[in-house]
Amino acid sequence: TLFMFTTTQRGPLPTHITRMQNSTSREHLLMALHIIPLLLLILKPSLIS
């Protein structure tokens, strides 16, 4: 999850972030819509041309 990634890369989260509610499905959709095209371009660079 994003929480595990940030804690391993940056240490414990600040309190203003941990007080917020959990990620919603809208945020998961937004992350997926950014990561999926990125992975497609990394795995198959011929899609660009």
PQR file of N, CA, C, O and H, with PARSE charges and radii, in Angstrom:
ATOM      1  N   THR A   1       0.835  -1.190   0.000 -0.4000 1.5000
ATOM      2  CA  THR A   1       0.000   0.000   0.000 -0.0000 2.0000
ATOM      3  C   THR A   1       0.871   1.241   0.000  0.5500 1.7000
ATOM      4  O   THR A   1       2.082   1.170   0.205 -0.5500 1.4000
ATOM      5  N   LEU A   2       0.234   2.377  -0.233 -0.4000 1.5000
ATOM      6  CA  LEU A   2       0.966   3.643  -0.233 -0.0000 2.0000
ATOM      7  C   LEU A   2       1.551   3.932   1.138  0.5500 1.7000
ATOM      8  O   LEU A   2       2.645   4.488   1.238 -0.5500 1.4000
ATOM      9  H   LEU A   2      -0.751   2.435  -0.400  0.4000 1.0000
ATOM     10  N   PHE A   3       0.840   3.563   2.196 -0.4000 1.5000
ATOM     11  CA  PHE A   3       1.343   3.777   3.560 -0.0000 2.0000
ATOM     12  C   PHE A   3       2.637   3.011   3.794  0.5500 1.7000
ATOM     13  O   PHE A   3       3.581   3.552   4.370 -0.5500 1.4000
ATOM     14  H   PHE A   3      -0.048   3.111   2.114  0.4000 1.0000
ATOM     15  N   MET A   4       2.691   1.756   3.351 -0.4000 1.5000
ATOM     16  CA  MET A   4       3.900   0.951   3.526 -0.0000 2.0000
ATOM     17  C   MET A   4       5.060   1.544   2.734  0.5500 1.7000
ATOM     18  O   MET A   4       6.192   1.558   3.216 -0.5500 1.4000
ATOM     19  H   MET A   4       1.925   1.317   2.882  0.4000 1.0000
ATOM     20  N   PHE A   5       4.796   2.028   1.537 -0.4000 1.5000
ATOM     21  CA  PHE A   5       5.848   2.616   0.719 -0.0000 2.0000
ATOM     22  C   PHE A   5       6.418   3.864   1.381  0.5500 1.7000
ATOM     23  O   PHE A   5       7.636   4.020   1.465 -0.5500 1.4000
ATOM     24  H   PHE A   5       3.876   2.017   1.145  0.4000 1.0000
ATOM     25  N   THR A   6       5.546   4.756   1.852 -0.4000 1.5000
ATOM     26  CA  THR A   6       6.045   5.998   2.438 -0.0000 2.0000
ATOM     27  C   THR A   6       6.778   5.754   3.749  0.5500 1.7000
ATOM     28  O   THR A   6       7.751   6.447   4.046 -0.5500 1.4000
ATOM     29  H   THR A   6       4.556   4.629   1.784  0.4000 1.0000
ATOM     30  N   THR A   7       6.332   4.780   4.539 -0.4000 1.5000
ATOM     31  CA  THR A   7       7.033   4.526   5.800 -0.0000 2.0000
ATOM     32  C   THR A   7       8.398   3.899   5.562  0.5500 1.7000
ATOM     33  O   THR A   7       9.333   4.170   6.315 -0.5500 1.4000
ATOM     34  H   THR A   7       5.542   4.216   4.298  0.4000 1.0000
ATOM     35  N   THR A   8       8.534   3.068   4.534 -0.4000 1.5000
ATOM     36  CA  THR A   8       9.842   2.474   4.276 -0.0000 2.0000
ATOM     37  C   THR A   8      10.790   3.476   3.636  0.5500 1.7000
ATOM     38  O   THR A   8      12.001   3.376   3.829 -0.5500 1.4000
ATOM     39  H   THR A   8       7.774   2.848   3.922  0.4000 1.0000
ATOM     40  N   GLN A   9      10.277   4.432   2.884 -0.4000 1.5000
ATOM     41  CA  GLN A   9      11.130   5.399   2.211 -0.0000 2.0000
ATOM     42  C   GLN A   9      11.436   6.627   3.066  0.5500 1.7000
ATOM     43  O   GLN A   9      12.534   7.177   2.984 -0.5500 1.4000
ATOM     44  H   GLN A   9       9.293   4.513   2.726  0.4000 1.0000
ATOM     45  N   ARG A  10      10.480   7.059   3.883 -0.4000 1.5000
ATOM     46  CA  ARG A  10      10.627   8.330   4.584 -0.0000 2.0000
ATOM     47  C   ARG A  10      10.513   8.242   6.095  0.5500 1.7000
ATOM     48  O   ARG A  10      10.601   9.266   6.772 -0.5500 1.4000
ATOM     49  H   ARG A  10       9.589   6.612   3.950  0.4000 1.0000
ATOM     50  N   GLY A  11      10.322   7.050   6.643 -0.4000 1.5000
ATOM     51  CA  GLY A  11      10.177   6.925   8.088 -0.0000 2.0000
ATOM     52  C   GLY A  11       8.736   7.107   8.509  0.5500 1.7000
ATOM     53  O   GLY A  11       7.837   7.075   7.668 -0.5500 1.4000
ATOM     54  H   GLY A  11      10.251   6.218   6.093  0.4000 1.0000
ATOM     55  N   PRO A  12       8.496   7.302   9.817 -0.5600 1.5000
ATOM     56  CA  PRO A  12       7.111   7.428  10.295  0.2800 2.0000
ATOM     57  C   PRO A  12       6.416   8.662   9.728  0.5500 1.7000
ATOM     58  O   PRO A  12       7.041   9.697   9.498 -0.5500 1.4000
ATOM     59  N   LEU A  13       5.115   8.528   9.512 -0.4000 1.5000
ATOM     60  CA  LEU A  13       4.349   9.637   8.947 -0.0000 2.0000
ATOM     61  C   LEU A  13       4.082  10.698  10.004  0.5500 1.7000
ATOM     62  O   LEU A  13       3.919  10.369  11.179 -0.5500 1.4000
ATOM     63  H   LEU A  13       4.607   7.688   9.699  0.4000 1.0000
ATOM     64  N   PRO A  14       4.033  11.981   9.602 -0.5600 1.5000
ATOM     65  CA  PRO A  14       3.686  13.044  10.547  0.2800 2.0000
ATOM     66  C   PRO A  14       2.247  12.901  11.039  0.5500 1.7000
ATOM     67  O   PRO A  14       1.431  12.225  10.413 -0.5500 1.4000
ATOM     68  N   THR A  15       1.949  13.539  12.155 -0.4000 1.5000
ATOM     69  CA  THR A  15       0.621  13.374  12.758 -0.0000 2.0000
ATOM     70  C   THR A  15      -0.486  13.977  11.911  0.5500 1.7000
ATOM     71  O   THR A  15      -1.614  13.485  11.949 -0.5500 1.4000
ATOM     72  H   THR A  15       2.612  14.089  12.664  0.4000 1.0000
ATOM     73  N   HIS A  16      -0.198  15.039  11.139 -0.4000 1.5000
ATOM     74  CA  HIS A  16      -1.270  15.635  10.334 -0.0000 2.0000
ATOM     75  C   HIS A  16      -1.710  14.705   9.205  0.5500 1.7000
ATOM     76  O   HIS A  16      -2.816  14.846   8.684 -0.5500 1.4000
ATOM     77  H   HIS A  16       0.718  15.439  11.109  0.4000 1.0000
ATOM     78  N   ILE A  17      -0.863  13.767   8.829 -0.4000 1.5000
ATOM     79  CA  ILE A  17      -1.248  12.800   7.797 -0.0000 2.0000
ATOM     80  C   ILE A  17      -1.971  11.612   8.427  0.5500 1.7000
ATOM     81  O   ILE A  17      -2.946  11.111   7.867 -0.5500 1.4000
ATOM     82  H   ILE A  17       0.036  13.652   9.253  0.4000 1.0000
ATOM     83  N   THR A  18      -1.500  11.162   9.581 -0.4000 1.5000
ATOM     84  CA  THR A  18      -2.118   9.991  10.203 -0.0000 2.0000
ATOM     85  C   THR A  18      -3.499  10.298  10.759  0.5500 1.7000
ATOM     86  O   THR A  18      -4.288   9.376  10.970 -0.5500 1.4000
ATOM     87  H   THR A  18      -0.708  11.568  10.035  0.4000 1.0000
ATOM     88  N   ARG A  19      -3.818  11.573  11.006 -0.4000 1.5000
ATOM     89  CA  ARG A  19      -5.146  11.926  11.502 -0.0000 2.0000
ATOM     90  C   ARG A  19      -6.199  11.915  10.397  0.5500 1.7000
ATOM     91  O   ARG A  19      -7.395  11.883  10.686 -0.5500 1.4000
ATOM     92  H   ARG A  19      -3.178  12.321  10.835  0.4000 1.0000
ATOM     93  N   MET A  20      -5.768  11.940   9.135 -0.4000 1.5000
ATOM     94  CA  MET A  20      -6.724  11.947   8.030 -0.0000 2.0000
ATOM     95  C   MET A  20      -7.379  10.576   7.901  0.5500 1.7000
ATOM     96  O   MET A  20      -6.844   9.573   8.372 -0.5500 1.4000
ATOM     97  H   MET A  20      -4.796  11.965   8.900  0.4000 1.0000
ATOM     98  N   GLN A  21      -8.552  10.545   7.251 -0.4000 1.5000
ATOM     99  CA  GLN A  21      -9.246   9.279   7.054 -0.0000 2.0000
ATOM    100  C   GLN A  21      -8.519   8.434   6.010  0.5500 1.7000
ATOM    101  O   GLN A  21      -7.679   8.937   5.264 -0.5500 1.4000
ATOM    102  H   GLN A  21      -8.987  11.360   6.868  0.4000 1.0000
ATOM    103  N   ASN A  22      -8.848   7.165   5.969 -0.4000 1.5000
ATOM    104  CA  ASN A  22      -8.206   6.247   5.033 -0.0000 2.0000
ATOM    105  C   ASN A  22      -8.492   6.647   3.593  0.5500 1.7000
ATOM    106  O   ASN A  22      -9.444   7.373   3.308 -0.5500 1.4000
ATOM    107  H   ASN A  22      -9.530   6.756   6.575  0.4000 1.0000
ATOM    108  N   SER A  23      -7.643   6.154   2.691 -0.4000 1.5000
ATOM    109  CA  SER A  23      -7.818   6.450   1.274 -0.0000 2.0000
ATOM    110  C   SER A  23      -9.155   5.937   0.776  0.5500 1.7000
ATOM    111  O   SER A  23      -9.604   4.858   1.164 -0.5500 1.4000
ATOM    112  H   SER A  23      -6.870   5.564   2.923  0.4000 1.0000
ATOM    113  N   THR A  24      -9.776   6.703  -0.071 -0.4000 1.5000
ATOM    114  CA  THR A  24     -11.059   6.298  -0.632 -0.0000 2.0000
ATOM    115  C   THR A  24     -10.842   5.635  -1.984  0.5500 1.7000
ATOM    116  O   THR A  24      -9.735   5.647  -2.522 -0.5500 1.4000
ATOM    117  H   THR A  24      -9.411   7.579  -0.386  0.4000 1.0000
ATOM    118  N   SER A  25     -11.897   5.063  -2.521 -0.4000 1.5000
ATOM    119  CA  SER A  25     -11.775   4.399  -3.816 -0.0000 2.0000
ATOM    120  C   SER A  25     -11.450   5.405  -4.915  0.5500 1.7000
ATOM    121  O   SER A  25     -10.832   5.046  -5.917 -0.5500 1.4000
ATOM    122  H   SER A  25     -12.796   5.053  -2.084  0.4000 1.0000
ATOM    123  N   ARG A  26     -11.855   6.655  -4.740 -0.4000 1.5000
ATOM    124  CA  ARG A  26     -11.535   7.685  -5.727 -0.0000 2.0000
ATOM    125  C   ARG A  26     -10.026   7.913  -5.797  0.5500 1.7000
ATOM    126  O   ARG A  26      -9.470   8.080  -6.883 -0.5500 1.4000
ATOM    127  H   ARG A  26     -12.357   6.947  -3.926  0.4000 1.0000
ATOM    128  N   GLU A  27      -9.369   7.921  -4.646 -0.4000 1.5000
ATOM    129  CA  GLU A  27      -7.920   8.095  -4.634 -0.0000 2.0000
ATOM    130  C   GLU A  27      -7.213   6.877  -5.216  0.5500 1.7000
ATOM    131  O   GLU A  27      -6.195   7.010  -5.894 -0.5500 1.4000
ATOM    132  H   GLU A  27      -9.821   7.786  -3.764  0.4000 1.0000
ATOM    133  N   HIS A  28      -7.758   5.682  -4.949 -0.4000 1.5000
ATOM    134  CA  HIS A  28      -7.172   4.478  -5.541 -0.0000 2.0000
ATOM    135  C   HIS A  28      -7.315   4.499  -7.060  0.5500 1.7000
ATOM    136  O   HIS A  28      -6.397   4.104  -7.779 -0.5500 1.4000
ATOM    137  H   HIS A  28      -8.585   5.574  -4.398  0.4000 1.0000
ATOM    138  N   LEU A  29      -8.457   4.955  -7.544 -0.4000 1.5000
ATOM    139  CA  LEU A  29      -8.659   5.056  -8.987 -0.0000 2.0000
ATOM    140  C   LEU A  29      -7.670   6.041  -9.596  0.5500 1.7000
ATOM    141  O   LEU A  29      -7.091   5.772 -10.648 -0.5500 1.4000
ATOM    142  H   LEU A  29      -9.203   5.276  -6.960  0.4000 1.0000
ATOM    143  N   LEU A  30      -7.478   7.172  -8.944 -0.4000 1.5000
ATOM    144  CA  LEU A  30      -6.546   8.174  -9.442 -0.0000 2.0000
ATOM    145  C   LEU A  30      -5.127   7.616  -9.505  0.5500 1.7000
ATOM    146  O   LEU A  30      -4.413   7.843 -10.481 -0.5500 1.4000
ATOM    147  H   LEU A  30      -7.948   7.391  -8.090  0.4000 1.0000
ATOM    148  N   MET A  31      -4.719   6.890  -8.472 -0.4000 1.5000
ATOM    149  CA  MET A  31      -3.380   6.297  -8.480 -0.0000 2.0000
ATOM    150  C   MET A  31      -3.256   5.255  -9.585  0.5500 1.7000
ATOM    151  O   MET A  31      -2.237   5.197 -10.274 -0.5500 1.4000
ATOM    152  H   MET A  31      -5.299   6.706  -7.679  0.4000 1.0000
ATOM    153  N   ALA A  32      -4.292   4.430  -9.758 -0.4000 1.5000
ATOM    154  CA  ALA A  32      -4.243   3.398 -10.796 -0.0000 2.0000
ATOM    155  C   ALA A  32      -4.174   4.020 -12.182  0.5500 1.7000
ATOM    156  O   ALA A  32      -3.453   3.528 -13.050 -0.5500 1.4000
ATOM    157  H   ALA A  32      -5.119   4.477  -9.199  0.4000 1.0000
ATOM    158  N   LEU A  33      -4.922   5.103 -12.395 -0.4000 1.5000
ATOM    159  CA  LEU A  33      -4.916   5.744 -13.708 -0.0000 2.0000
ATOM    160  C   LEU A  33      -3.587   6.433 -14.007  0.5500 1.7000
ATOM    161  O   LEU A  33      -3.312   6.743 -15.166 -0.5500 1.4000
ATOM    162  H   LEU A  33      -5.507   5.503 -11.689  0.4000 1.0000
ATOM    163  N   HIS A  34      -2.768   6.676 -13.008 -0.4000 1.5000
ATOM    164  CA  HIS A  34      -1.433   7.209 -13.248 -0.0000 2.0000
ATOM    165  C   HIS A  34      -0.397   6.096 -13.380  0.5500 1.7000
ATOM    166  O   HIS A  34       0.523   6.193 -14.192 -0.5500 1.4000
ATOM    167  H   HIS A  34      -2.992   6.424 -12.067  0.4000 1.0000
ATOM    168  N   ILE A  35      -0.548   5.043 -12.584 -0.4000 1.5000
ATOM    169  CA  ILE A  35       0.479   3.996 -12.550 -0.0000 2.0000
ATOM    170  C   ILE A  35       0.365   3.034 -13.729  0.5500 1.7000
ATOM    171  O   ILE A  35       1.382   2.592 -14.262 -0.5500 1.4000
ATOM    172  H   ILE A  35      -1.296   4.965 -11.925  0.4000 1.0000
ATOM    173  N   ILE A  36      -0.860   2.703 -14.141 -0.4000 1.5000
ATOM    174  CA  ILE A  36      -1.037   1.731 -15.228 -0.0000 2.0000
ATOM    175  C   ILE A  36      -0.405   2.210 -16.538  0.5500 1.7000
ATOM    176  O   ILE A  36       0.328   1.439 -17.156 -0.5500 1.4000
ATOM    177  H   ILE A  36      -1.686   3.062 -13.708  0.4000 1.0000
ATOM    178  N   PRO A  37      -0.656   3.456 -16.995 -0.5600 1.5000
ATOM    179  CA  PRO A  37       0.027   3.896 -18.222  0.2800 2.0000
ATOM    180  C   PRO A  37       1.545   3.947 -18.065  0.5500 1.7000
ATOM    181  O   PRO A  37       2.281   3.653 -19.006 -0.5500 1.4000
ATOM    182  N   LEU A  38       2.009   4.321 -16.876 -0.4000 1.5000
ATOM    183  CA  LEU A  38       3.445   4.356 -16.632 -0.0000 2.0000
ATOM    184  C   LEU A  38       4.057   2.966 -16.762  0.5500 1.7000
ATOM    185  O   LEU A  38       5.105   2.803 -17.386 -0.5500 1.4000
ATOM    186  H   LEU A  38       1.411   4.559 -16.111  0.4000 1.0000
ATOM    187  N   LEU A  39       3.409   1.971 -16.176 -0.4000 1.5000
ATOM    188  CA  LEU A  39       3.906   0.600 -16.285 -0.0000 2.0000
ATOM    189  C   LEU A  39       3.857   0.099 -17.722  0.5500 1.7000
ATOM    190  O   LEU A  39       4.762  -0.606 -18.168 -0.5500 1.4000
ATOM    191  H   LEU A  39       2.557   2.104 -15.669  0.4000 1.0000
ATOM    192  N   LEU A  40       2.805   0.460 -18.445 -0.4000 1.5000
ATOM    193  CA  LEU A  40       2.717   0.047 -19.846 -0.0000 2.0000
ATOM    194  C   LEU A  40       3.877   0.614 -20.658  0.5500 1.7000
ATOM    195  O   LEU A  40       4.453  -0.081 -21.494 -0.5500 1.4000
ATOM    196  H   LEU A  40       2.070   1.032 -18.083  0.4000 1.0000
ATOM    197  N   LEU A  41       4.217   1.879 -20.410 -0.4000 1.5000
ATOM    198  CA  LEU A  41       5.320   2.490 -21.151 -0.0000 2.0000
ATOM    199  C   LEU A  41       6.669   1.910 -20.738  0.5500 1.7000
ATOM    200  O   LEU A  41       7.574   1.795 -21.565 -0.5500 1.4000
ATOM    201  H   LEU A  41       3.748   2.444 -19.731  0.4000 1.0000
ATOM    202  N   ILE A  42       6.809   1.549 -19.477 -0.4000 1.5000
ATOM    203  CA  ILE A  42       8.066   0.946 -19.023 -0.0000 2.0000
ATOM    204  C   ILE A  42       8.230  -0.449 -19.620  0.5500 1.7000
ATOM    205  O   ILE A  42       9.314  -0.812 -20.077 -0.5500 1.4000
ATOM    206  H   ILE A  42       6.074   1.643 -18.805  0.4000 1.0000
ATOM    207  N   LEU A  43       7.149  -1.228 -19.615 -0.4000 1.5000
ATOM    208  CA  LEU A  43       7.242  -2.610 -20.073 -0.0000 2.0000
ATOM    209  C   LEU A  43       7.227  -2.736 -21.591  0.5500 1.7000
ATOM    210  O   LEU A  43       7.773  -3.693 -22.140 -0.5500 1.4000
ATOM    211  H   LEU A  43       6.268  -0.934 -19.244  0.4000 1.0000
ATOM    212  N   LYS A  44       6.603  -1.770 -22.276 -0.4000 1.5000
ATOM    213  CA  LYS A  44       6.539  -1.842 -23.735 -0.0000 2.0000
ATOM    214  C   LYS A  44       6.752  -0.448 -24.327  0.5500 1.7000
ATOM    215  O   LYS A  44       5.784   0.219 -24.690 -0.5500 1.4000
ATOM    216  H   LYS A  44       6.160  -0.992 -21.830  0.4000 1.0000
ATOM    217  N   PRO A  45       8.008   0.001 -24.431 -0.5600 1.5000
ATOM    218  CA  PRO A  45       8.290   1.352 -24.931  0.2800 2.0000
ATOM    219  C   PRO A  45       7.886   1.565 -26.387  0.5500 1.7000
ATOM    220  O   PRO A  45       7.802   2.706 -26.839 -0.5500 1.4000
ATOM    221  N   SER A  46       7.636   0.494 -27.122 -0.4000 1.5000
ATOM    222  CA  SER A  46       7.242   0.646 -28.528 -0.0000 2.0000
ATOM    223  C   SER A  46       5.861   1.267 -28.668  0.5500 1.7000
ATOM    224  O   SER A  46       5.473   1.638 -29.776 -0.5500 1.4000
ATOM    225  H   SER A  46       7.705  -0.434 -26.754  0.4000 1.0000
ATOM    226  N   LEU A  47       5.101   1.393 -27.574 -0.4000 1.5000
ATOM    227  CA  LEU A  47       3.784   2.033 -27.632 -0.0000 2.0000
ATOM    228  C   LEU A  47       3.882   3.527 -27.925  0.5500 1.7000
ATOM    229  O   LEU A  47       2.915   4.131 -28.389 -0.5500 1.4000
ATOM    230  H   LEU A  47       5.416   1.091 -26.674  0.4000 1.0000
ATOM    231  N   ILE A  48       5.039   4.127 -27.659 -0.4000 1.5000
ATOM    232  CA  ILE A  48       5.192   5.569 -27.850 -0.0000 2.0000
ATOM    233  C   ILE A  48       5.162   5.926 -29.325  0.5500 1.7000
ATOM    234  O   ILE A  48       4.522   6.903 -29.713 -0.5500 1.4000
ATOM    235  H   ILE A  48       5.824   3.636 -27.282  0.4000 1.0000
ATOM    236  N   SER A  49       5.845   5.151 -30.150 -0.4000 1.5000
ATOM    237  CA  SER A  49       5.929   5.502 -31.574 -0.0000 2.0000
ATOM    238  C   SER A  49       4.871   4.824 -32.414  0.5500 1.7000
ATOM    239  O   SER A  49       4.821   5.026 -33.627 -0.5500 1.4000
ATOM    240  H   SER A  49       6.365   4.357 -29.835  0.4000 1.0000
TER
END
